[in-house]
Amino acid sequence: MAAGLVFMVLLLAMAGHSSATWCICRDGQSDATLQKTLDYACGAGADCNPTHQSGPCYNPNTVRAHCSYAVNSYFQKNRQVATACDFSGTAIVVTADPSVGGCAYPATASTTTTPVSGMPTTTVNGGSPLVTTPSSGGVLGGSNNGLGPSGINTDISHAWAPLPMNIIVIFSVVVAFSALVLW
């Protein structure tokens, strides 16, 4: 009986642990490269509305900051699959929350934001995702000849998705304690 109680306490303690990850743009990349990554992520489904002028993540108003927000949004919408945070080597997965000031970076795919009216919209033209704006050629004035995440198909809608580490640890503990109790 006591072993069962200890087991439940350990299980609950591990279930409360979060292994959140975010995706940000790497240091050392040119603004032109980061702009291509930003344009690709926004055109491929990332929620870039918060980085627009009236959005909560407009400041700091740098290509790097906007790129990091966009690739993180894309990464979260693709269930934190590692290949969804590559962008031809321009992005990296981190465990430290990159949120700054009033700009909260999503840590899950379920986090949503309110669209900003009059801002760019995502459209599909001939099968390719494009970002269209009312006046310029792309988000922050760039063009959309972006960098794909890694050249690997990241559509995991019908594929096996890797389990979060906390689920694997919990399962391992359950199996280990079950073996000890039944032995």
Salt bridges, closest charged atoms under 4 A:
none
